[in-house]
Structure formats: C-alpha cells, structure tokens
Amino acid sequence: MAYLEVDKVKEFLKEFTLDNTDSKTIIDSVKVGNGEITRFINEFWTSKQRQASSIHEVSYRACFKPQLPRFFIELLTEKGDKVYDPFSGRGTTVIEAGILGRKVIANDINPLSQILSKPRFFIPQLGLVKKRLDEIQRDGNLKAEKDLSMFYNQQTESEILALKNSLKSDLTAENYIDMWIRMVATNRLTGHSPGFFSVYTLPPNQAVTPENQIKINKKRNQAPPYRDTHKLILKKTRDLIKDLSDEEKIQLQEAGQTAIFLQNDARQVPEIETESVQLTVTSPPFLDIVQYSKDNWLRCWFNNIDSKNAESKITMSKTLEQWANVMGNVFKELYRITNPRGWVAFEVGEVRKGTIKLDEAVVPLGLNAGFKCIGIVINQQEFTKTANIWGVSNNSCGTNTNRIVLFFKE
C-alpha cells in the first residue's frame, strides 16, 4: 500500500477492520482553530494482533508499542525508504523500520538512546558474546568510587566494575560485541526481579537514589544478593534475539550499516538532507517534568556520561505554550527534511488526566510548518470502552489510547 494517495489513505482508515474482529472505524471531527479535523477511531493495532519482536524488549520511559510504527511504515513506505524518529528513545521506530527493510535515521539528545538502540541492529551470535564475557576477569575486589552497597552484593558490584572498565570509554571505537554487552548491561543495572543485577528496586527506566534504596531495603527487610552478571547478560541476549528470523537479522544489519544516529536538538538536524525522509513516526516528550540526572544517574555512571551535562541539553517544557513553541520549530525542520508526498505520524498522549489534549494542540503546529493534516488517528485499546473514547477517561491517569496526528507534505 505504499505511496497511497491521500484520499486512499483516508478510505483505508475509514474501512479498516482488524483481523479476526468486528471493529469498525468511528468517524467524527474536532474543531481546531477555524477548521474541522477528521478523527478516525478504531482498534487499528493491538499487542494481540501481531506479537512484537522480542528485540524491542528494552525498558525505556514512555515508549510506544512497536505495532504503532509498523502500522504506518507498512502503510506509507516501501523497502528502501528512509524512516526517521527525532525523539528516538529506545529506538522502537527505527528498529521496527529496520526489521521491515527500510533505511533509518534516529535522533535523540539523550546519549543513552544510541547506547540502547544502535547495538540491536547488529545481532551477535550468543557464542561470541559468551567468549567476550569470558575474557573479562571477575575480580571480586573491585569497588566503585561511590557507595553502591544498597543496590549490589560486593561480588556483583565488582563484576559490574570489571564490565565498566573493560568496555571502551570511546563508544565510537567499540566493536559490535562490546556495544551489545554495554546495551544489555545498561538495561540490567537495576530492576524489580532476579533478572536484574540489583536487589529489588524501581523498574529499570527509573533509578532510585541511594538514600531511597536504603529505605526500600529496610521496608522490605532485604539485602542485595549475589547476581551472576555474565549469566544474566547471556539470558537477556537469548530473550532479545529469540524471535528474530535470519532474514530479519540481515535486514537489521543492512539498515544499521547505513543508519544515521544523531544526538541533536530535534529543531536542528543539518546532517539530514533536505527532502530525504519518506516517513517520520515519533512520540515527543510531553509536559511531565523528568529529572534526568536523578532518574539516570546509575546508567550514566556505568557509561561514563556526565548526567548533569546531559540534563542541561534536554529541553523541558512546563507549560503548553512553551511545549508548542518548541514543537513548532521541530515541525519546521520536519517539513524541510520530508519528501514531497512524504508523511509525519506524530503520536501524543493525553496529559494531566485528560485536561490537555496535545493532539489538538499539534494540528496547527504542522499546518503552520506547511503540512496538510489528514486527520487524527485514535487507536482504541481493547480494554477501553467505546463510551469512554470521547475525551478518553484513561482510567484517571496514564494513556490508554494512542492519538496520532497524521500529516502529509504535498
């Protein structure tokens, strides 16, 4: 269905029925400025429709399901087209695009993004990962320069230090095996199950402070047990690659060889050629206030990243007006790099318990940049009742629907 005319895209959305369901698209409109924008409401994708590849199972704050970018990539691009994500996060869009044989460009000002995404384009053989881990001596006497005893058993901490010291400080010089080990270890540093290096703590996308971890340990009457870091890295490696076919591994590698990974402010990406991108699928940061250095201090420490410096480069918008000013300039850059007849699928969620609908705020930003707004695609989750769609209740907090503003460049 690649390169569908706008009218055919609209018709596809109107007539869409999810496999093995009786879902039908509900059509309505919302007034934005002086115009009416069509909304297409249906169950367009779901986790049960097509199980996402295991390669995506890397934790990251506020990431969307891989089925979302897949829907738009399959609909609006062909193999070999360039797919871009200006807020790449854990790399869901670009990895899904790579699996589907597209060329990719990933950008995220957070330095952890590339560490977590780039290695998954180069799938290693399990034996080579084990061989590299066996080369790393597990000296039990290494101690971090800061107290990590509330998170790790002494032997575990020493193994983490050995990993940290054995991986190159210059990430650009790392081979693909070391990049993979770094990615998996970064993802396994802390979590809430025995599959992580740490004692029970918060989920892996939000590192708790040492002071709060001491409180957690006291409340749960727990002490950090020994975790075999090499064994856990190999287990996570198996889990990540278990679903990938040989063809998908080849397509990921081919995409990775030509991939562009950037660490820019999304308002300025001069490295991307004008009118070179066929499709952008992205989900921008919202109005929540994230303390980067607080949440990511441990992952930054492991990867020799100055968390305060990284935090200073990340734009946080506390008001809708500030957010719109930033995103307006992002759209101007998206317009520059998008092909004529190219597309932007801009996913936003409802924030502050539904009192702010960012999809309606996004429409004029794209229009002002020069795009044509095709409509707002609202993906209704299976557990969301139809009666709740209109100004979705979201169970009072969080996002139970995806709202994607779809733009076209004439």
C-alpha positions as CSV (number, residue, x, y, z in Angstrom):
1,M,0.0,0.0,0.0
2,A,3.0,2.3,-0.2
3,Y,2.6,5.8,-1.7
4,L,-1.2,5.8,-1.4
5,E,-3.0,8.9,-2.5
6,V,-4.3,11.0,0.5
7,D,-7.9,10.0,-0.4
8,K,-7.0,6.3,-0.5
9,V,-5.3,6.6,2.9
10,K,-8.4,8.2,4.3
11,E,-10.5,5.5,2.8
12,F,-8.2,2.8,4.2
13,L,-8.6,4.2,7.7
14,K,-12.4,4.5,7.3
15,E,-12.8,1.0,6.1
16,F,-10.2,-0.7,8.3
17,T,-11.2,-3.8,10.2
18,L,-8.7,-5.5,12.5
19,D,-8.1,-9.2,11.7
20,N,-10.5,-11.5,13.5
21,T,-12.5,-8.7,15.0
22,D,-15.7,-6.8,14.2
23,S,-14.0,-3.5,14.7
24,K,-15.3,-0.6,12.6
25,T,-13.9,2.9,12.3
26,I,-15.9,5.6,14.0
27,I,-15.6,8.9,12.2
28,D,-16.1,12.3,13.9
29,S,-14.4,15.7,13.8
30,V,-13.0,18.2,16.2
31,K,-12.8,21.9,15.7
32,V,-9.2,23.3,15.7
33,G,-8.8,27.0,15.0
34,N,-11.0,27.9,12.1
35,G,-11.2,24.3,10.7
36,E,-12.6,20.9,11.3
37,I,-10.2,18.0,11.6
38,T,-11.4,14.4,11.0
39,R,-10.8,11.8,13.7
40,F,-10.6,8.1,12.8
41,I,-11.3,6.0,15.9
42,N,-10.8,2.2,15.8
43,E,-8.6,-0.6,17.1
44,F,-6.0,-0.2,14.4
45,W,-3.4,-2.3,16.1
46,T,-3.0,-4.2,19.3
47,S,-0.4,-6.3,21.1
48,K,-2.5,-9.4,20.2
49,Q,-2.8,-8.5,16.5
50,R,0.8,-9.3,15.8
51,Q,3.2,-10.1,18.6
52,A,6.0,-7.6,18.5
53,S,9.5,-8.9,18.1
54,S,11.4,-9.8,21.2
55,I,14.3,-7.4,20.1
56,H,12.2,-4.5,21.3
57,E,12.2,-5.7,25.0
58,V,14.4,-3.0,26.3
59,S,13.0,-0.8,29.1
60,Y,12.7,2.9,28.5
61,R,10.5,5.7,29.9
62,A,7.2,6.4,28.0
63,C,7.8,4.3,24.9
64,F,5.1,3.2,22.5
65,K,4.4,-0.3,21.3
66,P,6.2,-1.4,18.1
67,Q,2.8,-2.2,16.4
68,L,2.2,1.6,16.2
69,P,5.2,2.5,13.9
70,R,4.7,-0.8,12.0
71,F,1.2,0.2,11.0
72,F,2.4,3.4,9.4
73,I,5.6,2.1,8.0
74,E,3.7,-0.7,6.2
75,L,1.0,1.7,5.0
76,L,3.1,4.7,3.9
77,T,6.5,3.4,2.8
78,E,8.3,0.9,0.7
79,K,11.5,-1.1,1.3
80,G,14.5,1.2,1.0
81,D,12.6,4.3,2.0
82,K,14.0,6.4,4.9
83,V,12.1,6.4,8.2
84,Y,13.0,9.0,10.9
85,D,12.4,9.5,14.6
86,P,13.5,12.8,16.0
87,F,12.8,11.6,19.6
88,S,14.1,8.1,19.2
89,G,14.2,6.9,22.8
90,R,14.9,3.2,22.9
91,G,14.7,3.1,19.1
92,T,11.3,1.5,18.6
93,T,10.5,3.2,15.3
94,V,13.9,2.8,13.7
95,I,14.3,-0.9,14.8
96,E,10.9,-1.8,13.5
97,A,11.7,0.0,10.3
98,G,15.0,-1.9,10.1
99,I,13.2,-5.2,10.5
100,L,10.9,-4.2,7.6
101,G,13.8,-3.4,5.3
102,R,13.7,0.4,5.5
103,K,16.6,2.8,5.9
104,V,16.7,4.6,9.2
105,I,17.6,7.9,10.9
106,A,17.5,8.1,14.7
107,N,17.9,11.3,16.7
108,D,17.7,11.8,20.5
109,I,19.5,14.4,22.6
110,N,19.7,11.8,25.4
111,P,23.1,10.0,25.0
112,L,21.6,6.8,26.4
113,S,19.3,6.5,23.4
114,Q,22.0,5.5,21.0
115,I,23.6,3.1,23.6
116,L,20.3,1.3,23.8
117,S,19.3,1.3,20.2
118,K,22.3,1.1,17.8
119,P,23.6,-2.4,19.1
120,R,20.3,-4.0,18.2
121,F,20.9,-3.5,14.5
122,F,23.9,-5.9,14.8
123,I,22.7,-9.1,16.3
124,P,25.6,-11.1,17.7
125,Q,26.0,-14.9,17.9
126,L,25.5,-16.0,21.5
127,G,28.8,-17.8,21.5
128,L,30.7,-14.7,20.6
129,V,29.0,-12.8,23.5
130,K,30.0,-15.6,25.9
131,K,33.5,-15.6,24.6
132,R,33.9,-11.9,25.2
133,L,32.4,-12.1,28.6
134,D,34.8,-14.9,29.5
135,E,37.7,-12.6,28.6
136,I,36.6,-10.1,31.3
137,Q,38.1,-11.1,34.7
138,R,35.6,-11.3,37.5
139,D,37.9,-9.9,40.2
140,G,35.9,-9.8,43.5
141,N,37.8,-6.9,45.0
142,L,36.8,-4.0,42.8
143,K,34.9,-1.2,44.5
144,A,33.1,1.8,42.9
145,E,34.1,5.3,43.7
146,K,30.7,5.8,45.2
147,D,28.7,3.6,47.7
148,L,26.5,1.2,45.8
149,S,26.1,-1.3,48.6
150,M,22.4,-0.6,48.9
151,F,22.0,-1.9,45.3
152,Y,24.6,-4.7,44.9
153,N,26.2,-7.5,46.6
154,Q,30.0,-6.9,46.8
155,Q,30.8,-9.6,44.2
156,T,28.1,-8.3,41.9
157,E,29.4,-4.7,42.2
158,S,32.9,-6.0,41.4
159,E,31.7,-7.7,38.3
160,I,29.9,-4.5,37.2
161,L,33.1,-2.6,37.7
162,A,35.0,-5.1,35.6
163,L,32.5,-4.8,32.8
164,K,32.6,-1.0,33.0
165,N,36.4,-0.9,33.0
166,S,36.7,-3.4,30.1
167,L,34.4,-1.6,27.7
168,K,35.9,1.3,25.8
169,S,35.3,4.8,27.1
170,D,35.2,5.9,23.4
171,L,31.9,4.5,22.3
172,T,32.6,5.2,18.7
173,A,35.5,2.8,18.8
174,E,33.6,-0.2,20.2
175,N,33.1,-3.3,18.2
176,Y,29.5,-4.6,17.9
177,I,30.0,-7.3,20.5
178,D,31.1,-4.8,23.2
179,M,28.3,-2.4,22.1
180,W,25.8,-5.3,22.6
181,I,27.2,-6.1,26.1
182,R,27.1,-2.5,27.1
183,M,23.5,-2.2,26.0
184,V,22.3,-5.3,27.8
185,A,24.3,-4.4,31.0
186,T,22.9,-0.9,31.0
187,N,19.4,-2.3,30.8
188,R,20.1,-4.8,33.6
189,L,21.6,-2.5,36.2
190,T,18.5,-2.1,38.3
191,G,15.1,-3.6,38.4
192,H,12.4,-5.4,40.3
193,S,13.1,-9.1,39.5
194,P,16.1,-11.5,39.8
195,G,16.7,-10.9,36.1
196,F,18.5,-7.6,37.1
197,F,21.9,-7.1,38.8
198,S,20.4,-5.2,41.7
199,V,18.3,-6.1,44.7
200,Y,14.6,-5.4,44.3
201,T,14.1,-1.7,43.4
202,L,12.2,0.5,40.9
203,P,11.7,-0.5,37.3
204,P,14.9,-0.2,35.1
205,N,13.9,3.0,33.4
206,Q,14.0,5.0,36.7
207,A,16.9,4.6,39.1
208,V,16.1,5.4,42.7
209,T,18.5,7.4,44.8
210,P,20.8,5.6,47.2
211,E,19.0,7.2,50.1
212,N,15.6,5.9,48.9
213,Q,17.0,2.5,48.1
214,I,18.2,2.2,51.7
215,K,14.6,2.9,52.8
216,I,13.3,0.3,50.3
217,N,15.7,-2.3,51.7
218,K,14.7,-1.6,55.3
219,K,11.0,-1.7,54.4
220,R,11.3,-5.0,52.6
221,N,13.8,-6.4,55.0
222,Q,16.1,-7.2,52.1
223,A,19.8,-7.3,51.4
224,P,21.4,-7.4,47.9
225,P,22.0,-11.0,46.9
226,Y,24.8,-12.1,44.5
227,R,23.7,-11.8,40.9
228,D,25.8,-13.6,38.2
229,T,26.2,-10.6,35.8
230,H,27.6,-12.7,32.9
231,K,24.8,-15.3,33.2
232,L,22.2,-12.5,33.2
233,I,23.7,-10.8,30.2
234,L,23.6,-14.1,28.3
235,K,20.0,-14.8,29.4
236,K,18.8,-11.3,28.3
237,T,20.7,-11.8,25.0
238,R,18.8,-15.0,24.4
239,D,15.5,-13.3,25.2
240,L,16.1,-10.4,22.9
241,I,17.1,-12.4,19.8
242,K,14.7,-15.4,20.2
243,D,12.0,-14.2,17.8
244,L,14.3,-12.9,15.0
245,S,14.4,-14.8,11.8
246,D,17.6,-14.9,9.7
247,E,16.0,-12.6,7.2
248,E,15.2,-10.0,9.9
249,K,18.7,-10.2,11.2
250,I,20.1,-9.5,7.8
251,Q,17.7,-6.6,7.2
252,L,18.5,-5.1,10.6
253,Q,22.2,-5.3,9.8
254,E,21.8,-3.7,6.4
255,A,19.7,-0.9,7.9
256,G,22.4,-0.5,10.6
257,Q,25.2,-0.2,8.1
258,T,23.6,2.9,6.5
259,A,21.8,4.2,9.6
260,I,22.4,7.7,10.9
261,F,22.4,8.2,14.6
262,L,22.3,11.8,15.8
263,Q,22.3,13.4,19.2
264,N,20.9,16.8,18.2
265,D,18.2,19.1,19.4
266,A,15.3,18.0,17.1
267,R,14.8,21.6,15.9
268,Q,18.1,21.5,14.0
269,V,19.3,18.4,12.3
270,P,21.5,19.7,9.4
271,E,23.0,16.2,9.0
272,I,19.7,15.1,7.4
273,E,19.4,16.1,3.7
274,T,16.5,18.2,2.6
275,E,13.5,16.3,1.2
276,S,15.1,12.9,2.0
277,V,12.7,11.3,4.5
278,Q,9.6,9.5,3.5
279,L,8.1,9.0,6.9
280,T,8.6,10.3,10.4
281,V,7.0,8.3,13.2
282,T,7.6,9.8,16.7
283,S,6.3,10.5,20.1
284,P,7.8,13.7,21.6
285,P,8.4,14.4,25.3
286,F,5.3,15.6,27.0
287,L,4.6,18.1,29.8
288,D,5.8,15.9,32.6
289,I,8.8,17.1,34.5
290,V,11.5,14.4,34.4
291,Q,14.6,14.9,36.5
292,Y,17.1,13.3,34.0
293,S,20.1,13.3,36.3
294,K,18.1,11.8,39.2
295,D,16.5,9.0,37.1
296,N,19.5,8.2,35.0
297,W,22.4,8.7,37.4
298,L,23.4,5.0,37.6
299,R,23.1,4.3,33.9
300,C,25.2,7.5,33.2
301,W,27.8,6.4,35.7
302,F,28.2,3.0,34.1
303,N,28.6,4.6,30.7
304,N,30.9,7.4,31.8
305,I,28.3,10.1,30.9
306,D,28.1,13.4,32.8
307,S,24.4,13.2,33.8
308,K,24.3,16.9,34.7
309,N,25.7,18.0,31.4
310,A,23.3,15.7,29.5
311,E,20.4,17.1,31.5
312,S,21.3,20.7,30.7
313,K,20.9,20.0,27.0
314,I,17.4,18.5,27.3
315,T,14.6,20.9,26.8
316,M,11.8,20.6,29.3
317,S,8.6,22.5,28.7
318,K,6.4,23.2,31.8
319,T,3.5,24.8,30.0
320,L,1.6,24.0,26.9
321,E,2.7,27.4,25.3
322,Q,6.4,26.5,25.9
323,W,5.9,23.0,24.5
324,A,4.1,24.3,21.4
325,N,6.9,26.8,20.8
326,V,9.5,24.0,20.8
327,M,7.4,21.6,18.7
328,G,6.5,24.3,16.2
329,N,10.2,24.6,15.4
330,V,10.5,20.8,15.3
331,F,7.8,20.7,12.7
332,K,9.6,23.4,10.6
333,E,12.6,21.1,10.5
334,L,10.5,18.1,9.7
335,Y,9.0,19.9,6.8
336,R,12.4,20.7,5.4
337,I,13.6,17.1,5.5
338,T,10.4,15.4,4.4
339,N,10.0,14.2,0.8
340,P,7.2,15.7,-1.3
341,R,4.4,13.2,-0.8
342,G,6.0,12.2,2.5
343,W,4.3,11.7,5.8
344,V,4.6,12.5,9.5
345,A,2.8,10.4,12.2
346,F,3.1,12.4,15.4
347,E,1.9,10.5,18.4
348,V,0.8,12.3,21.6
349,G,-0.9,11.2,24.7
350,E,-3.4,12.9,27.0
351,V,-1.7,14.5,29.9
352,R,-2.8,15.9,33.3
353,K,-5.7,13.5,33.5
354,G,-7.1,14.4,30.1
355,T,-7.3,18.2,30.7
356,I,-4.8,18.9,28.0
357,K,-5.3,17.2,24.6
358,L,-2.0,17.6,22.8
359,D,-3.3,16.1,19.5
360,E,-5.5,19.2,19.1
361,A,-2.5,21.4,20.0
362,V,-0.3,19.7,17.4
363,V,-2.6,20.2,14.4
364,P,-1.8,24.0,14.0
365,L,1.9,23.4,14.5
366,G,2.1,21.1,11.5
367,L,-0.2,23.3,9.4
368,N,1.9,26.4,10.2
369,A,5.0,24.5,9.0
370,G,3.4,23.8,5.7
371,F,2.0,20.3,6.1
372,K,-1.5,19.2,5.3
373,C,-3.3,17.5,8.2
374,I,-5.0,14.3,7.1
375,G,-6.6,13.7,10.5
376,I,-6.2,12.4,14.0
377,V,-5.9,8.6,14.2
378,I,-7.1,7.3,17.6
379,N,-6.2,3.7,18.4
380,Q,-8.7,2.3,20.8
381,Q,-7.1,-0.2,23.1
382,E,-9.0,-3.5,23.6
383,F,-9.8,-2.6,27.2
384,T,-11.1,0.9,26.5
385,K,-14.9,1.0,26.3
386,T,-16.4,2.9,23.3
387,A,-18.3,5.1,25.8
388,N,-15.1,6.4,27.2
389,I,-13.4,7.3,23.9
390,W,-14.8,10.8,23.6
391,G,-12.3,12.6,25.7
392,V,-10.8,9.4,26.9
393,S,-11.0,8.8,30.6
394,N,-7.7,6.9,30.7
395,N,-8.5,5.3,34.0
396,S,-7.8,8.7,35.5
397,C,-4.1,8.6,34.8
398,G,-1.7,7.4,32.1
399,T,-2.6,6.8,28.4
400,N,-4.9,4.0,27.3
401,T,-5.2,5.3,23.7
402,N,-2.7,6.4,21.1
403,R,-3.5,9.7,19.4
404,I,-1.6,10.2,16.2
405,V,-1.8,13.4,14.2
406,L,-1.2,12.4,10.6
407,F,0.4,15.0,8.2
408,F,1.2,14.9,4.5
409,K,3.6,17.1,2.5
410,E,2.2,18.0,-0.9
